[in-house]
């Protein structure tokens, strides 16, 4: 392939109908005005000037050199764009995207065909914009995204309040507190900054005011109407990421052309993600774009519906550099998967025959300490560790040794009959791989707010003292249990610090249950292959402070309170092209007493710095959350400094009633 010479525009203005200027960074073939090309849009709040530079450098010039115009747009109110952002995935965000797409299609260097690509926020809004059916948008590539904003994002998994609701909300509190770059916007940078700071919402409280799956969450959840998406969709995820369930859901439900890939990765693009093996993601994406934006027959329509990395069962670890395994292929109806029913039996056995049970589930409030991060992203020790400690605080059911290697592919489902002594409670179910020496690796898991047992639109308290049924679908997975090893179902009624605890101590009685395990015929080798990863030249930087990560659990033996302290120092780097120096440090603390769910507390503190020459700014953002039996309580603070001068400060404080949570 003959590569194109490319031109980069660091700050192209896109003027919206209301006069707002969005800042775009564009890479395109130098001759595109004479020979127009399709456009690929990535549309984010994460700051193209200093936030996503590392991945942008690897990705967008690669496509541009192969005949595409690549456009990285800072959303309204972020980075170097004008305006204010008041929420994530808001109607304004989507309306702006439609205008950007029309603007792109009308440019003399664009042939009128547009694609959208993005990971996480960009994967979400790619799906949402596709559902609005802008005519120029012919294809999307969505990575690490969701079809359901309520149940499969960072808010209310299984109706349980994820602590990521505070954690990621505090991240955005910090991210959005930074000013534009004066080198691009000029002297108005300070006015723009102060306007942003004054208008910036504290999103955890916004989200916490919607504790049921109401119209707020239905907006932007493409599962409300899959048929609205007409663009050809390539969906990509990772087993180490929180957002793997969307891939099979999209492939199964879209009427538009759709394919899916899930590897062993965390929340990163697959050409530089961990754990290995990485794949030639950019080559796969190019095949997708060439077919749906240029009309070239690249064979993508003949690809398997789903390509999964089937991971070998390995010993538990908080981090993996590589996962052994093999690539398998699946049809979207998963016809090659059968269901193996394993009853929960007496003597805490799994698979020996159904039985009436009377198992008391009364887990300490700190059960879940080895769950790892909800969404592994920062490349630290964030994966689930050895589950033996959490298993010891749970009710566990173990199978006999597996007679053969067993490939689990899909979403295991567990049905339970329970009684509760309280009207409010929660349950966490883990499927674990138990090694011959007793080590326990978490394969997959699910959680459920028992008030949401019949759905999340209208939660209802649990009938105290009466038996009721619940069904949990655990997260999708592809995992091999070796012959001679055991399966374990581990059940607790607490899972801290992944989910916020129920408002009081609860005793559940398990009276019956069974696990439906999706089992595929044993793969003997790779059933598909990918090219090795390629990328453009990396971002040119000078490191001034190396990045570090730590996770420390400590117990105060005077109070009995246990605290997980997480510090992510993202280091400090200087951009060798335009001289901007950026740095950041994130700190989180999650505390609880094992005997008191109402002792739960989350705290965050972020520092962000920007410098060039004698210009420097810094923001410090703080957030806290705690609860009593009836309310959630939140406080937050922003401090903004120009040099050493405090130029802005604001405090937020709110109490929000608990509703079946």
C-alpha positions in Angstrom: 0.0 0.0 0.0 1.3 3.4 -1.0 1.0 5.7 2.0 -0.2 9.3 1.8 1.8 12.3 3.0 -0.4 13.9 5.7 -1.1 17.4 7.0 -1.9 18.0 10.6 -4.1 21.0 11.7 -3.8 21.4 15.5 -6.8 23.8 16.0 -9.4 23.9 13.3 -12.5 25.7 14.3 -16.0 24.2 13.8 -18.6 26.9 14.3 -22.0 25.5 15.5 -25.4 27.1 14.7 -25.5 28.9 18.1 -22.0 30.4 17.5 -20.1 28.1 19.7 -16.6 27.2 18.4 -15.5 23.6 18.8 -11.8 23.0 18.5 -10.7 20.1 16.2 -7.4 18.5 15.6 -7.3 17.1 12.1 -4.9 14.7 10.3 -5.6 14.3 6.6 -3.9 13.4 3.3 -2.1 16.4 2.0 -3.8 16.0 -1.4 -7.3 15.5 0.1 -8.7 18.8 -1.3 -8.0 17.5 -4.8 -8.9 13.9 -3.9 -11.5 13.9 -1.2 -11.5 11.1 1.4 -13.9 9.8 4.0 -13.8 11.4 7.5 -13.4 9.5 10.9 -14.6 11.4 13.9 -13.6 10.9 17.5 -15.6 13.2 19.8 -14.6 13.5 23.5 -14.4 15.7 26.6 -10.9 14.4 27.4 -8.7 17.2 25.9 -7.0 16.6 22.6 -4.2 19.0 23.4 -2.9 17.1 26.5 -5.4 14.4 27.5 -5.6 11.8 24.7 -2.3 12.7 22.9 -0.6 9.4 23.5 -3.3 7.3 21.9 -4.2 9.9 19.3 -0.6 9.9 18.0 -0.6 6.1 17.6 -4.0 6.0 15.9 -5.2 8.9 13.8 -2.1 9.5 11.7 -2.2 5.8 10.8 -5.6 6.1 9.2 -4.8 9.5 7.6 -1.7 8.0 5.9 -4.1 5.3 4.4 -6.5 7.7 2.9 -8.8 9.1 5.6 -9.3 12.4 7.3 -9.2 11.9 11.1 -10.8 14.5 13.3 -10.4 14.7 17.1 -13.0 17.2 18.5 -13.0 18.6 22.0 -16.7 18.6 23.1 -18.4 21.8 24.2 -16.9 23.2 27.4 -13.8 21.0 27.4 -10.2 21.4 26.2 -9.9 24.2 23.7 -13.6 24.4 22.7 -16.0 27.1 23.7 -19.2 26.7 25.7 -20.2 24.8 28.8 -20.8 21.1 29.5 -23.5 20.3 32.0 -23.8 16.5 32.0 -22.5 13.4 30.1 -24.4 12.2 27.0 -26.7 15.2 27.2 -29.0 16.1 24.2 -26.8 19.1 23.6 -23.7 16.9 23.2 -25.5 14.7 20.6 -27.0 17.8 18.8 -23.5 19.2 18.5 -22.2 15.9 17.1 -24.8 16.0 14.4 -23.6 19.4 13.4 -20.0 18.3 13.4 -20.8 15.4 11.2 -22.7 17.6 8.7 -19.7 20.1 8.8 -17.3 17.3 8.0 -19.4 15.9 5.1 -19.5 19.4 3.6 -15.7 20.0 3.6 -14.0 20.1 0.2 -11.5 17.4 1.5 -14.3 15.0 2.5 -16.1 12.8 0.0 -19.3 13.0 2.1 -18.9 9.7 4.0 -18.2 9.8 7.8 -17.4 7.2 10.4 -17.2 7.6 14.2 -14.8 5.7 16.4 -14.2 5.9 20.2 -13.5 4.1 23.4 -15.5 4.6 26.6 -17.2 8.0 26.3 -16.4 8.1 22.6 -17.8 4.5 22.2 -20.9 5.5 24.1 -21.7 8.6 22.0 -20.8 6.8 18.8 -23.7 4.5 19.4 -26.0 7.3 20.6 -25.2 9.4 17.5 -25.7 6.5 15.2 -29.1 5.9 16.7 -30.0 9.5 15.5 -29.2 8.4 11.9 -27.3 11.3 10.5 -27.2 10.6 6.7 -23.4 11.0 6.3 -22.6 8.5 9.1 -22.1 5.1 7.4 -20.1 3.1 10.0 -18.9 3.2 13.6 -16.4 1.4 15.7 -17.3 1.4 19.4 -14.9 0.1 22.1 -15.5 -0.5 25.8 -19.1 1.0 25.6 -22.6 0.1 26.8 -26.1 -0.3 25.5 -27.7 0.5 28.9 -26.6 3.6 30.8 -28.3 2.6 34.0 -27.4 -1.1 34.5 -24.2 -1.5 32.6 -22.2 1.8 33.1 -20.6 3.2 36.2 -23.8 3.9 38.1 -26.2 1.1 39.1 -25.1 -2.4 38.2 -27.9 -4.8 39.1 -29.6 -1.8 40.7 -26.7 -1.5 43.2 -24.9 1.8 43.6 -21.4 1.4 42.2 -18.8 3.3 44.0 -17.6 4.4 40.5 -20.6 6.7 40.6 -18.5 8.8 43.0 -15.1 7.8 41.7 -15.7 8.6 38.1 -17.8 11.6 38.9 -14.9 13.0 40.9 -12.6 12.3 38.0 -14.8 14.4 35.7 -15.0 17.1 38.5 -11.2 17.3 38.1 -10.9 16.8 34.3 -13.4 19.5 33.5 -11.8 22.0 35.9 -8.8 22.7 33.6 -8.6 25.7 31.3 -8.0 25.8 27.5 -4.5 26.3 26.2 -3.6 30.1 25.9 -1.4 29.2 22.9 -4.6 28.3 21.0 -7.4 30.5 22.5 -5.3 33.5 23.3 -6.0 35.9 26.2 -9.6 34.8 26.7 -8.3 31.6 28.3 -8.8 33.0 31.8 -12.4 34.2 31.1 -13.3 30.8 29.5 -11.7 29.0 32.5 -13.7 30.9 35.2 -16.9 30.5 33.2 -16.3 26.7 33.2 -15.5 26.5 36.8 -18.6 28.4 37.8 -20.9 26.2 35.6 -19.2 22.9 36.2 -21.7 20.3 37.6 -20.8 17.9 40.4 -22.0 14.8 38.5 -22.2 12.3 41.3 -25.1 14.2 42.8 -26.8 14.5 39.4 -26.6 10.8 38.9 -27.6 10.0 42.5 -30.9 11.8 42.0 -31.9 9.1 39.6 -31.9 5.9 41.6 -34.3 4.0 39.3 -34.2 3.4 35.6 -36.2 6.5 34.6 -36.2 8.6 31.4 -32.9 10.2 32.4 -31.2 6.8 31.9 -33.3 5.7 28.9 -31.9 8.7 27.1 -28.7 7.5 25.4 -29.4 3.8 26.1 -29.5 2.3 22.7 -31.1 -0.9 24.0 -34.3 1.1 24.1 -34.4 0.7 20.3 -31.6 -1.3 18.6 -33.3 -0.8 15.2 -32.5 2.9 15.3 -28.9 2.1 14.5 -28.4 1.8 10.7 -24.6 2.3 10.6 -22.4 -0.7 10.2 -21.1 -1.4 13.7 -17.8 -3.0 14.9 -18.0 -3.5 18.7 -14.8 -4.3 20.6 -14.3 -5.1 24.3 -12.0 -6.7 26.8 -12.6 -9.4 29.5 -10.6 -7.3 31.9 -12.8 -4.3 31.3 -16.2 -3.4 32.9 -17.8 -3.0 29.4 -17.8 -6.4 27.8 -21.5 -7.2 27.8 -22.3 -4.7 25.1 -20.4 -6.6 22.4 -22.6 -9.7 22.2 -25.7 -7.6 22.8 -25.0 -5.3 19.8 -24.1 -8.2 17.5 -27.2 -10.1 18.5 -29.7 -7.3 18.3 -28.6 -4.9 15.6 -30.2 -5.3 12.1 -27.4 -3.2 10.7 -24.2 -5.1 9.8 -22.4 -5.9 13.1 -19.4 -7.8 14.3 -17.7 -8.2 17.7 -14.3 -8.8 19.1 -13.4 -9.3 22.8 -9.8 -9.9 23.9 -8.2 -10.3 27.3 -7.7 -6.5 27.7 -8.5 -3.8 30.2 -10.0 -0.5 29.3 -7.7 0.4 26.4 -7.4 0.2 22.6 -6.3 -3.3 21.6 -3.2 -2.3 19.7 -1.6 -1.1 22.9 -3.7 -2.7 25.7 -2.7 -5.1 28.4 -2.7 -8.0 29.1 -1.2 -9.5 25.9 -1.9 -10.7 23.3 -2.5 -7.4 21.6 -3.9 -7.5 18.0 -3.6 -5.5 14.8 -6.6 -3.5 15.8 -5.8 -0.6 13.4 -5.6 -3.1 10.5 -9.0 -4.5 11.5 -10.5 -1.0 11.8 -9.0 -0.2 8.3 -10.8 -3.2 6.9 -14.0 -1.9 8.4 -13.6 1.6 7.2 -12.5 0.5 3.7 -15.7 -1.6 3.3 -18.3 0.7 4.7 -16.8 4.1 3.9 -15.1 3.4 0.6 -17.1 0.4 -0.7 -14.0 -1.9 -1.0 -14.6 -5.6 -0.6 -12.3 -6.4 2.3 -14.1 -9.5 3.5 -15.4 -8.1 6.8 -18.9 -9.4 6.0 -17.5 -12.9 6.0 -15.8 -12.5 9.4 -17.3 -14.6 12.2 -20.0 -12.7 14.1 -18.0 -12.8 17.3 -14.3 -13.4 17.9 -13.4 -14.1 21.5 -10.2 -14.7 23.3 -10.8 -17.9 25.4 -8.5 -17.4 28.4 -6.8 -20.3 30.1 -7.6 -20.6 33.7 -4.6 -19.2 35.6 -3.7 -18.4 39.2 -5.2 -15.3 40.7 -3.2 -12.1 40.4 -4.0 -8.4 40.8 -2.3 -7.7 37.4 -1.3 -9.8 34.3 1.1 -8.8 31.6 -0.2 -11.7 29.5 -3.0 -14.2 29.5 -2.5 -17.6 27.8 -5.3 -18.8 25.6 -6.6 -19.0 22.1 -9.0 -17.2 19.7 -12.4 -18.8 19.1 -15.3 -17.9 16.8 -18.9 -17.7 17.7 -22.2 -17.1 15.8 -24.4 -14.4 17.2 -27.1 -16.9 18.2 -24.4 -18.8 20.2 -25.8 -22.0 18.8 -22.6 -23.8 19.6 -23.1 -23.2 23.3 -25.1 -25.6 25.6 -26.3 -25.0 29.1 -25.0 -27.1 31.9 -27.3 -26.9 35.0 -25.5 -27.2 38.3 -27.7 -27.2 41.4 -26.6 -25.8 44.7 -26.6 -28.8 47.0 -26.5 -29.7 50.7 -23.1 -29.7 52.3 -22.3 -26.7 50.0 -21.8 -28.8 46.9 -22.3 -27.6 43.3 -23.8 -30.0 40.8 -24.7 -33.0 43.0 -28.5 -32.6 42.7 -31.1 -30.0 43.8 -32.0 -29.8 47.5 -33.8 -27.6 50.0 -31.3 -25.5 51.8 -31.1 -23.3 54.8 -27.9 -21.3 54.4 -27.5 -18.1 56.3 -25.8 -15.3 54.3 -24.6 -12.6 56.8 -21.4 -11.3 55.3 -19.3 -8.6 57.0 -19.7 -5.2 55.4 -16.1 -5.3 54.1 -16.6 -8.5 52.1 -15.2 -7.8 48.6 -11.8 -6.4 49.4 -10.3 -8.5 46.6 -12.8 -7.6 44.0 -10.4 -5.2 42.2 -11.5 -2.1 40.3 -14.9 -2.0 38.7 -13.2 -0.7 35.5 -9.4 -1.5 35.3 -8.0 1.5 33.4 -4.9 3.0 35.0 -2.5 0.1 34.5 -1.9 -0.6 38.2 -2.8 -3.6 40.4 -6.5 -3.3 39.7 -7.6 -6.8 38.8 -9.4 -9.2 41.2 -6.8 -10.9 43.5 -7.0 -14.3 45.2 -10.6 -14.7 46.3 -10.0 -16.9 49.3 -10.4 -14.1 51.8 -13.7 -13.0 50.3 -14.8 -16.6 49.9 -14.3 -17.2 53.6 -16.8 -14.4 54.3 -19.4 -15.8 51.9 -21.5 -18.9 51.4 -19.7 -21.1 48.9 -20.7 -24.1 46.8 -17.9 -26.2 45.2 -18.1 -28.7 42.4 -16.3 -31.9 42.1 -13.1 -31.8 40.2 -13.9 -31.1 36.5 -13.3 -34.4 34.6 -12.1 -32.5 31.4 -11.1 -29.1 30.3 -14.3 -27.0 30.3 -14.8 -23.9 28.2 -17.2 -21.4 29.7 -18.4 -19.0 27.0 -21.2 -16.6 27.6 -23.1 -15.2 30.6 -23.6 -17.7 33.4 -27.0 -17.3 35.1 -27.9 -18.1 38.7 -31.4 -18.5 40.1 -31.9 -18.3 43.9 -34.7 -18.6 46.4 -34.2 -16.3 49.4 -35.7 -14.9 52.5 -34.7 -11.6 54.1 -35.1 -10.2 57.6 -34.9 -6.6 56.2 -36.9 -4.8 53.4 -33.6 -3.7 51.8 -30.6 -5.8 50.9 -28.1 -6.8 48.1 -26.4 -9.9 46.9 -23.1 -10.5 45.1 -22.5 -13.8 43.3 -19.0 -14.8 42.0 -18.1 -17.7 39.8 -14.6 -18.8 40.8 -12.0 -21.2 39.6 -10.5 -23.1 42.6 -7.0 -24.5 42.1 -5.8 -27.8 43.7 -4.0 -25.8 46.4 -7.1 -23.8 47.2 -6.3 -20.5 45.4 -9.4 -18.9 44.0 -9.6 -17.0 40.7 -12.7 -14.9 40.0 -14.0 -15.9 36.6 -17.0 -13.5 36.5 -19.6 -12.0 38.8 -22.9 -10.2 39.2 -24.6 -8.1 41.8 -28.2 -7.4 42.5 -30.1 -4.9 44.7 -32.9 -7.1 45.9 -35.4 -4.3 45.6 -34.7 -4.4 41.8 -35.4 -8.1 41.6 -38.4 -7.5 39.2 -36.8 -4.6 37.3 -35.2 -1.3 37.9 -37.9 1.0 36.7 -40.1 0.6 39.8 -38.0 -1.0 42.6 -40.0 -2.4 45.5 -38.9 -3.4 49.1 -38.2 -7.0 49.8 -41.1 -8.9 51.6 -39.6 -9.5 55.0 -39.7 -13.1 56.1 -41.3 -14.4 52.9 -39.6 -16.5 50.3 -38.9 -14.8 46.9 -36.9 -15.6 43.8 -34.1 -13.7 42.0 -32.2 -14.3 38.8 -28.8 -12.9 38.2 -27.0 -12.9 34.9 -23.2 -12.7 35.5 -21.0 -10.8 33.2 -20.0 -12.4 29.8 -16.8 -14.3 29.8 -14.7 -16.9 27.8 -12.6 -18.9 30.3 -11.3 -22.5 30.4 -11.4 -24.5 33.7 -8.6 -27.1 33.6 -9.5 -30.7 34.2 -9.1 -31.6 37.9 -9.9 -28.1 39.1 -13.1 -27.0 40.8 -15.8 -24.5 40.1 -17.1 -22.4 43.0 -20.2 -20.2 43.4 -19.5 -17.7 46.1 -22.5 -15.7 47.5 -22.3 -12.7 49.9 -24.7 -9.9 50.8 -22.0 -7.2 50.8 -19.3 -6.3 48.1 -17.3 -3.4 49.3 -15.7 -1.3 47.9 -17.2 -2.2 44.6 -20.8 -1.3 45.6 -22.3 0.9 48.3 -23.7 -1.1 51.2 -27.4 -1.6 52.0 -28.7 0.8 54.8 -28.5 -1.9 57.5 -27.2 -5.3 58.4 -29.2 -7.9 56.6 -29.5 -11.7 57.1 -30.5 -13.6 54.0 -31.6 -17.3 54.1 -30.8 -19.2 50.9 -33.4 -22.0 50.4 -32.7 -23.2 46.9 -30.6 -22.4 43.8 -29.0 -23.5 40.6 -26.4 -22.3 38.2 -26.9 -22.4 34.4 -23.4 -22.5 32.9 -22.8 -21.8 29.2 -20.4 -24.4 28.0 -18.9 -24.6 24.5 -17.2 -27.5 22.8 -13.5 -27.5 23.8 -11.3 -25.4 21.5 -8.2 -27.2 20.3 -6.4 -24.1 18.9 -6.9 -20.7 17.3 -10.0 -20.6 15.2 -9.1 -17.2 13.8 -6.0 -15.0 13.8 -5.1 -11.3 13.8 -2.2 -9.5 12.4 0.4 -8.2 14.9 -0.3 -4.6 16.1 0.8 -1.7 14.0 0.7 2.0 14.9 1.9 5.4 13.9 4.8 7.1 15.6 4.4 7.7 19.4 3.8 11.0 21.1 7.0 13.0 21.4 7.4 13.9 25.1 10.0 14.5 27.8 9.2 12.8 31.1 9.7 15.1 34.1 8.1 12.8 36.7 7.5 9.1 36.2 4.0 7.7 36.8 3.4 5.4 39.8 0.5 3.5 41.3 -0.3 2.1 44.7 -3.1 0.3 46.4 -2.8 -0.1 50.2 -5.3 -1.6 52.6 -4.9 -0.6 56.2 -6.9 -1.5 59.4 -7.2 0.9 62.4 -7.1 -1.6 65.2 -8.5 1.0 67.7 -11.6 1.6 65.6 -11.8 -1.6 63.5 -12.2 0.5 60.4 -10.6 -0.8 57.2 -9.5 1.6 54.5 -8.3 1.1 50.9 -6.1 3.9 49.8 -5.4 4.3 46.1 -2.9 6.7 44.6 -2.4 7.1 40.9 0.4 9.6 40.1 0.2 10.1 36.4 3.5 11.8 36.3 4.5 15.0 34.5 5.3 15.3 30.9 6.4 18.1 28.5 5.0 18.0 24.9 8.1 18.4 22.6 6.0 20.0 19.8 4.2 22.8 21.6 5.9 22.9 25.1 2.9 22.3 27.3 3.7 20.5 30.5 1.0 18.5 32.2 0.8 16.6 35.4 -1.8 14.9 37.6 -2.3 12.9 40.8 -5.5 11.0 41.9 -6.1 9.9 45.4 -9.0 7.8 46.7 -9.9 6.3 50.1 -12.7 3.9 50.8 -13.4 3.1 54.5 -15.8 0.8 56.3 -16.3 -1.1 59.6 -17.1 -4.7 59.0 -20.0 -4.6 61.5 -21.5 -1.3 60.4 -22.7 -0.7 56.8 -23.5 3.0 57.7 -19.8 3.6 58.4 -19.0 3.5 54.7 -17.2 6.5 53.4 -15.6 7.5 50.1 -13.1 10.4 49.6 -11.2 11.6 46.6 -8.6 14.3 45.9 -7.3 15.2 42.5 -4.5 17.6 41.5 -4.0 18.8 37.9 -1.2 21.0 36.6 -0.5 22.8 33.4 2.6 24.9 32.6 4.4 26.6 29.8 7.2 29.1 30.5 6.0 31.6 33.1 2.4 30.5 32.8 1.1 27.9 35.2 -2.2 26.8 36.5 -3.3 24.2 39.0 -6.7 22.8 40.2 -7.4 20.8 43.4 -10.7 19.0 43.5 -12.1 17.1 46.5 -15.2 14.9 47.0 -16.7 12.9 49.9 -19.7 10.7 50.3 -21.2 8.9 53.3 -24.8 7.9 54.2 -27.2 7.2 57.0 -30.3 5.0 56.9 -32.3 7.5 54.9 -30.0 9.8 52.9 -26.7 10.0 51.0 -24.5 12.9 51.9 -22.0 14.5 49.5 -19.6 17.3 49.6 -17.2 18.6 47.0 -14.8 21.5 46.5 -12.9 23.0 43.6 -9.8 25.3 44.1 -8.2 26.9 41.0 -4.8 28.6 41.1 -3.0 30.8 38.6 0.5 30.5 39.7 0.3 30.6 43.5 -2.9 32.8 43.5 -6.2 31.2 44.4 -8.5 32.6 41.6 -11.6 30.5 42.2 -13.1 28.3 44.9 -16.5 26.7 45.2 -18.1 24.2 47.6 -21.0 21.9 47.0 -23.0 20.1 49.6 -26.1 17.9 49.2 -28.2 15.3 50.9 -30.2 13.0 48.7 -32.9 10.6 50.0 -32.3 6.9 49.5 -34.9 5.2 47.4 -34.8 1.4 47.7 -31.0 1.6 47.7 
